[in-house]
């Protein structure tokens, strides 16, 4: 998943493997951090991904309220890509975002 925008206009990407290990990359795909989800965190992420049902999500989420200085998200999972502005994402996609490790250090 990639998150870009916000007040500072930053871009960060999180890559999560099936075993729960993750890497965070900056806008130039440089490494920013890594770690491993706990069993509980990995289970929560898997549940969120399953419930989001990427095959049934619109490819580009639209129609939500404009959030100035908000984020733009791009998800890739199971052969599907879904993207959209923060205010247009479904609650299920926001649950996926919330189940991921932090997008920034600290």
NUKE-400344 format. One record per atom (N, C-alpha, C): x, y, z negated; residue in one letter. Coordinates in steps of 0.2 Angstrom, whole numbers, plus 5000, padded with zeros to 4 digits. Layout:
+------+------+------+-----+
!    X !    Y !    Z ! res !
+------+------+------+-----+
!    X !    Y !    Z !   a !
...
+------+------+------+-----+
***
This chain:
+------+------+------+-----+
!    X !    Y !    Z ! res !
+------+------+------+-----+
! 5004 ! 4994 ! 5000 !   x !
! 5000 ! 5000 ! 5000 !   x !
! 5004 ! 5006 ! 5000 !   x !
! 5002 ! 5011 ! 5004 !   x !
! 5006 ! 5017 ! 5004 !   x !
! 5001 ! 5023 ! 5002 !   x !
! 5004 ! 5027 ! 4998 !   x !
! 5000 ! 5033 ! 4995 !   x !
! 5004 ! 5039 ! 4997 !   x !
! 5001 ! 5044 ! 5000 !   x !
! 5004 ! 5050 ! 5002 !   x !
! 5000 ! 5056 ! 5001 !   x !
! 5003 ! 5062 ! 5000 !   x !
! 4999 ! 5068 ! 4999 !   x !
! 5000 ! 5070 ! 4992 !   x !
! 4995 ! 5073 ! 4989 !   x !
! 4995 ! 5076 ! 4982 !   x !
! 4998 ! 5083 ! 4983 !   x !
! 4998 ! 5086 ! 4977 !   x !
! 5001 ! 5093 ! 4977 !   x !
! 5008 ! 5093 ! 4980 !   x !
! 5012 ! 5088 ! 4978 !   x !
! 5019 ! 5089 ! 4980 !   x !
! 5020 ! 5086 ! 4987 !   x !
! 5015 ! 5083 ! 4990 !   x !
! 5016 ! 5080 ! 4997 !   x !
! 5021 ! 5074 ! 4997 !   x !
! 5021 ! 5070 ! 4992 !   x !
! 5025 ! 5064 ! 4992 !   x !
! 5022 ! 5058 ! 4995 !   x !
! 5027 ! 5054 ! 4997 !   x !
! 5025 ! 5047 ! 5000 !   x !
! 5028 ! 5042 ! 4996 !   x !
! 5025 ! 5037 ! 4994 !   x !
! 5027 ! 5031 ! 4991 !   x !
! 5024 ! 5025 ! 4993 !   x !
! 5028 ! 5019 ! 4994 !   x !
! 5025 ! 5013 ! 4996 !   x !
! 5026 ! 5008 ! 4991 !   x !
! 5021 ! 5003 ! 4989 !   x !
! 5022 ! 4998 ! 4985 !   x !
! 5021 ! 4991 ! 4989 !   x !
! 5026 ! 4987 ! 4988 !   x !
! 5026 ! 4980 ! 4991 !   x !
! 5025 ! 4975 ! 4986 !   x !
! 5020 ! 4971 ! 4986 !   x !
! 5019 ! 4966 ! 4981 !   x !
! 5019 ! 4959 ! 4984 !   x !
! 5023 ! 4955 ! 4981 !   x !
! 5024 ! 4948 ! 4984 !   x !
! 5019 ! 4944 ! 4980 !   x !
! 5017 ! 4938 ! 4983 !   x !
! 5013 ! 4933 ! 4980 !   x !
! 5015 ! 4931 ! 4973 !   x !
! 5021 ! 4931 ! 4971 !   x !
! 5023 ! 4929 ! 4964 !   x !
! 5023 ! 4935 ! 4959 !   x !
! 5021 ! 4941 ! 4961 !   x !
! 5020 ! 4947 ! 4957 !   x !
! 5026 ! 4951 ! 4957 !   x !
! 5031 ! 4949 ! 4960 !   x !
! 5037 ! 4954 ! 4961 !   x !
! 5035 ! 4960 ! 4965 !   x !
! 5038 ! 4966 ! 4964 !   x !
! 5036 ! 4972 ! 4968 !   x !
! 5042 ! 4976 ! 4969 !   x !
! 5041 ! 4980 ! 4974 !   x !
! 5046 ! 4985 ! 4976 !   x !
! 5043 ! 4992 ! 4977 !   x !
! 5046 ! 4997 ! 4975 !   x !
! 5043 ! 5004 ! 4977 !   x !
! 5048 ! 5007 ! 4981 !   x !
! 5045 ! 5010 ! 4987 !   x !
! 5050 ! 5013 ! 4992 !   x !
! 5048 ! 5021 ! 4992 !   x !
! 5053 ! 5025 ! 4994 !   x !
! 5051 ! 5032 ! 4995 !   x !
! 5049 ! 5033 ! 5002 !   x !
! 5048 ! 5039 ! 5004 !   x !
! 5046 ! 5041 ! 5011 !   x !
! 5050 ! 5039 ! 5016 !   x !
! 5057 ! 5038 ! 5015 !   x !
! 5062 ! 5035 ! 5020 !   x !
! 5063 ! 5028 ! 5019 !   x !
! 5059 ! 5024 ! 5016 !   x !
! 5059 ! 5017 ! 5014 !   x !
! 5065 ! 5015 ! 5010 !   x !
! 5068 ! 5020 ! 5006 !   x !
! 5073 ! 5019 ! 5002 !   x !
! 5070 ! 5016 ! 4995 !   x !
! 5074 ! 5012 ! 4992 !   x !
! 5072 ! 5009 ! 4986 !   x !
! 5071 ! 5014 ! 4980 !   x !
! 5066 ! 5013 ! 4977 !   x !
! 5064 ! 5018 ! 4971 !   x !
! 5063 ! 5014 ! 4964 !   x !
! 5062 ! 5008 ! 4965 !   x !
! 5061 ! 5004 ! 4959 !   x !
! 5058 ! 4997 ! 4961 !   x !
! 5058 ! 4993 ! 4956 !   x !
! 5056 ! 4986 ! 4957 !   x !
! 5054 ! 4983 ! 4950 !   x !
! 5050 ! 4977 ! 4950 !   x !
! 5048 ! 4974 ! 4944 !   x !
! 5044 ! 4968 ! 4946 !   x !
! 5041 ! 4966 ! 4941 !   x !
! 5036 ! 4960 ! 4941 !   x !
! 5030 ! 4961 ! 4937 !   x !
! 5024 ! 4960 ! 4940 !   x !
! 5018 ! 4960 ! 4937 !   x !
! 5018 ! 4954 ! 4932 !   x !
! 5015 ! 4955 ! 4926 !   x !
! 5013 ! 4950 ! 4921 !   x !
! 5008 ! 4945 ! 4924 !   x !
! 5007 ! 4940 ! 4921 !   x !
! 5002 ! 4935 ! 4924 !   x !
! 4995 ! 4938 ! 4924 !   x !
! 4994 ! 4942 ! 4919 !   x !
! 4987 ! 4945 ! 4918 !   x !
! 4987 ! 4951 ! 4923 !   x !
! 4992 ! 4955 ! 4924 !   x !
! 4992 ! 4960 ! 4929 !   x !
! 4991 ! 4957 ! 4936 !   x !
! 4994 ! 4951 ! 4938 !   x !
! 4994 ! 4948 ! 4944 !   x !
! 4987 ! 4945 ! 4945 !   x !
! 4984 ! 4943 ! 4940 !   x !
! 4977 ! 4940 ! 4941 !   x !
! 4972 ! 4946 ! 4942 !   x !
! 4973 ! 4951 ! 4939 !   x !
! 4969 ! 4957 ! 4940 !   x !
! 4969 ! 4960 ! 4947 !   x !
! 4976 ! 4960 ! 4949 !   x !
! 4977 ! 4962 ! 4956 !   x !
! 4973 ! 4957 ! 4961 !   x !
! 4974 ! 4951 ! 4960 !   x !
! 4971 ! 4946 ! 4965 !   x !
! 4964 ! 4946 ! 4965 !   x !
! 4961 ! 4947 ! 4959 !   x !
! 4953 ! 4948 ! 4958 !   x !
! 4951 ! 4954 ! 4962 !   x !
! 4955 ! 4960 ! 4961 !   x !
! 4953 ! 4966 ! 4964 !   x !
! 4953 ! 4965 ! 4972 !   x !
! 4959 ! 4962 ! 4974 !   x !
! 4959 ! 4961 ! 4982 !   x !
! 4954 ! 4957 ! 4984 !   x !
! 4952 ! 4952 ! 4981 !   x !
! 4947 ! 4947 ! 4983 !   x !
! 4940 ! 4951 ! 4983 !   x !
! 4939 ! 4955 ! 4978 !   x !
! 4932 ! 4958 ! 4978 !   x !
! 4932 ! 4964 ! 4983 !   x !
! 4938 ! 4967 ! 4985 !   x !
! 4938 ! 4972 ! 4990 !   x !
! 4936 ! 4970 ! 4997 !   x !
! 4936 ! 4963 ! 4998 !   x !
! 4934 ! 4960 ! 5004 !   x !
! 4936 ! 4964 ! 5010 !   x !
! 4943 ! 4965 ! 5011 !   x !
! 4946 ! 4969 ! 5017 !   x !
! 4943 ! 4968 ! 5023 !   x !
! 4940 ! 4962 ! 5025 !   x !
! 4937 ! 4961 ! 5031 !   x !
! 4931 ! 4965 ! 5033 !   x !
! 4928 ! 4966 ! 5027 !   x !
! 4921 ! 4970 ! 5028 !   x !
! 4922 ! 4978 ! 5026 !   x !
! 4928 ! 4980 ! 5025 !   x !
! 4929 ! 4987 ! 5024 !   x !
! 4930 ! 4990 ! 5030 !   x !
! 4928 ! 4997 ! 5031 !   x !
! 4929 ! 5000 ! 5037 !   x !
! 4936 ! 5002 ! 5038 !   x !
! 4939 ! 5002 ! 5044 !   x !
! 4946 ! 5003 ! 5045 !   x !
! 4948 ! 5009 ! 5042 !   x !
! 4944 ! 5014 ! 5043 !   x !
! 4946 ! 5021 ! 5041 !   x !
! 4940 ! 5023 ! 5036 !   x !
! 4941 ! 5024 ! 5030 !   x !
! 4936 ! 5026 ! 5025 !   x !
! 4934 ! 5034 ! 5026 !   x !
! 4928 ! 5035 ! 5027 !   x !
! 4926 ! 5042 ! 5028 !   x !
! 4920 ! 5044 ! 5024 !   x !
! 4918 ! 5050 ! 5024 !   x !
! 4912 ! 5052 ! 5021 !   x !
! 4912 ! 5055 ! 5014 !   x !
! 4917 ! 5054 ! 5010 !   x !
! 4918 ! 5056 ! 5004 !   x !
! 4919 ! 5063 ! 5003 !   x !
! 4919 ! 5066 ! 4997 !   x !
! 4920 ! 5073 ! 4996 !   x !
! 4928 ! 5075 ! 4997 !   x !
! 4929 ! 5080 ! 5000 !   x !
! 4936 ! 5083 ! 5001 !   x !
! 4939 ! 5084 ! 4994 !   x !
! 4945 ! 5081 ! 4993 !   x !
! 4949 ! 5082 ! 4987 !   x !
! 4955 ! 5086 ! 4989 !   x !
! 4955 ! 5092 ! 4987 !   x !
! 4961 ! 5096 ! 4989 !   x !
! 4967 ! 5094 ! 4985 !   x !
! 4973 ! 5093 ! 4988 !   x !
! 4979 ! 5090 ! 4985 !   x !
! 4978 ! 5083 ! 4983 !   x !
! 4973 ! 5080 ! 4986 !   x !
! 4972 ! 5073 ! 4984 !   x !
! 4977 ! 5068 ! 4988 !   x !
! 4976 ! 5062 ! 4987 !   x !
! 4980 ! 5057 ! 4991 !   x !
! 4977 ! 5054 ! 4996 !   x !
! 4981 ! 5051 ! 5001 !   x !
! 4979 ! 5047 ! 5007 !   x !
! 4982 ! 5040 ! 5005 !   x !
! 4977 ! 5035 ! 5006 !   x !
! 4980 ! 5028 ! 5005 !   x !
! 4979 ! 5024 ! 5011 !   x !
! 4984 ! 5020 ! 5012 !   x !
! 4984 ! 5015 ! 5017 !   x !
! 4985 ! 5008 ! 5014 !   x !
! 4981 ! 5003 ! 5014 !   x !
! 4981 ! 4996 ! 5012 !   x !
! 4982 ! 4992 ! 5017 !   x !
! 4987 ! 4987 ! 5016 !   x !
! 4987 ! 4981 ! 5021 !   x !
! 4987 ! 4975 ! 5017 !   x !
! 4982 ! 4970 ! 5018 !   x !
! 4982 ! 4964 ! 5015 !   x !
! 4978 ! 4959 ! 5019 !   x !
! 4981 ! 4953 ! 5019 !   x !
! 4977 ! 4947 ! 5023 !   x !
! 4976 ! 4949 ! 5030 !   x !
! 4981 ! 4952 ! 5033 !   x !
! 4980 ! 4954 ! 5040 !   x !
! 4975 ! 4960 ! 5042 !   x !
! 4973 ! 4963 ! 5037 !   x !
! 4969 ! 4969 ! 5038 !   x !
! 4972 ! 4975 ! 5035 !   x !
! 4971 ! 4981 ! 5039 !   x !
! 4973 ! 4987 ! 5036 !   x !
! 4967 ! 4992 ! 5035 !   x !
! 4967 ! 4995 ! 5030 !   x !
! 4961 ! 5000 ! 5028 !   x !
! 4965 ! 5006 ! 5025 !   x !
! 4962 ! 5012 ! 5027 !   x !
! 4965 ! 5018 ! 5025 !   x !
! 4960 ! 5023 ! 5024 !   x !
! 4961 ! 5028 ! 5020 !   x !
! 4957 ! 5034 ! 5019 !   x !
! 4959 ! 5039 ! 5014 !   x !
! 4956 ! 5044 ! 5014 !   x !
! 4957 ! 5049 ! 5008 !   x !
! 4954 ! 5047 ! 5002 !   x !
! 4957 ! 5049 ! 4996 !   x !
! 4955 ! 5047 ! 4990 !   x !
! 4948 ! 5047 ! 4988 !   x !
! 4944 ! 5053 ! 4990 !   x !
! 4937 ! 5053 ! 4989 !   x !
! 4933 ! 5049 ! 4994 !   x !
! 4935 ! 5046 ! 4999 !   x !
! 4931 ! 5042 ! 5003 !   x !
! 4932 ! 5034 ! 5002 !   x !
! 4937 ! 5032 ! 4998 !   x !
! 4938 ! 5025 ! 4997 !   x !
! 4933 ! 5022 ! 4993 !   x !
! 4931 ! 5016 ! 4994 !   x !
! 4926 ! 5013 ! 4990 !   x !
! 4928 ! 5011 ! 4983 !   x !
! 4924 ! 5010 ! 4978 !   x !
! 4926 ! 5009 ! 4972 !   x !
! 4930 ! 5002 ! 4971 !   x !
! 4929 ! 4998 ! 4976 !   x !
! 4933 ! 4991 ! 4976 !   x !
! 4940 ! 4993 ! 4978 !   x !
! 4941 ! 4997 ! 4983 !   x !
! 4948 ! 4999 ! 4985 !   x !
! 4951 ! 5003 ! 4979 !   x !
! 4948 ! 5007 ! 4976 !   x !
! 4951 ! 5011 ! 4970 !   x !
! 4953 ! 5006 ! 4965 !   x !
! 4949 ! 5001 ! 4964 !   x !
! 4951 ! 4996 ! 4959 !   x !
! 4958 ! 4992 ! 4961 !   x !
! 4959 ! 4991 ! 4967 !   x !
! 4965 ! 4988 ! 4970 !   x !
! 4971 ! 4993 ! 4968 !   x !
! 4970 ! 4999 ! 4970 !   x !
! 4975 ! 5004 ! 4969 !   x !
! 4977 ! 5005 ! 4961 !   x !
! 4972 ! 5004 ! 4957 !   x !
! 4973 ! 5005 ! 4950 !   x !
! 4976 ! 4998 ! 4947 !   x !
! 4976 ! 4993 ! 4950 !   x !
! 4979 ! 4987 ! 4948 !   x !
! 4986 ! 4986 ! 4950 !   x !
! 4988 ! 4991 ! 4954 !   x !
! 4995 ! 4991 ! 4957 !   x !
! 5000 ! 4994 ! 4952 !   x !
! 5006 ! 4993 ! 4952 !   x !
! 5011 ! 4996 ! 4948 !   x !
! 5011 ! 5004 ! 4949 !   x !
! 5014 ! 5008 ! 4945 !   x !
! 5014 ! 5015 ! 4947 !   x !
! 5018 ! 5017 ! 4953 !   x !
! 5015 ! 5022 ! 4956 !   x !
! 5018 ! 5025 ! 4962 !   x !
! 5024 ! 5029 ! 4961 !   x !
! 5025 ! 5031 ! 4955 !   x !
! 5031 ! 5035 ! 4954 !   x !
! 5035 ! 5033 ! 4948 !   x !
! 5041 ! 5035 ! 4947 !   x !
! 5045 ! 5033 ! 4942 !   x !
! 5042 ! 5036 ! 4935 !   x !
! 5043 ! 5033 ! 4930 !   x !
! 5042 ! 5036 ! 4923 !   x !
! 5035 ! 5035 ! 4921 !   x !
+------+------+------+-----+
***
